[in-house]
Structures are given as C-alpha cells and as structure tokens.
C-alpha cells in the first residue's frame, strides 16, 4: 500500500498499490472490512498518493523521469463505491519545477 484516502461521504477508505497499480482497493470506514476493488484502465504506474473529491479519486503517480524531462502526473478516476472498473484520465501534468502537486494548482480546491 502506498497511500490511503478517506471518503466520508461514501463511508469508504481507498488505498493505492505502489507495485501493482491495476486496482485501487476500498474498505468500509465503519469497520475496516474489505469492500472491493476498482480496476483502473489505463493503469497509473507507481502510484504515490490518493485523494477523494466530489465523487472522484485523484491519484498521484511517479510515472515521469526528470532525467529525461518527463513530468509526473495526477490521474482522475470515478470513486465508484460498487463498480469493478473505472476509466482513468490524466488530470494534470506536474511541471518539472514543482516537487509535488498542491492546492494552488487547482482553483476552487483550496
């Protein structure tokens, strides 16, 4: 596991996996019991962090290579509480001058 995000609105905790990013896993907030997994397509490689916001999952990934001027990315997928698969879209490409993506990069999310 590389990161956790609490989605209080749906009563779920989501987790990412650094090694195999094919899925994000959900657990019930009330008792910690496993509640399923969401198959991500395409797969964000080397997931580092996750957040829930307005029904979506935002996943940061160490998928760039600064030595080759490739930026890391922030990916967006639906926070589907019961589904088994979700389409992932690149939400933001972190320019190489930043070390991380933060709230100033997203108007209205601060």
Secondary structure, DSSP 8 states (H G I E B T S, - for coil): --EEEEETTTTEEEEE-SS-TTEEEEEETTT--EEEEEEEES--SSEEEEEEETTEEEEEE----GGGT---EEEEEE--SS-SEEE-EEEEE--TT-SS--GGGSTT--
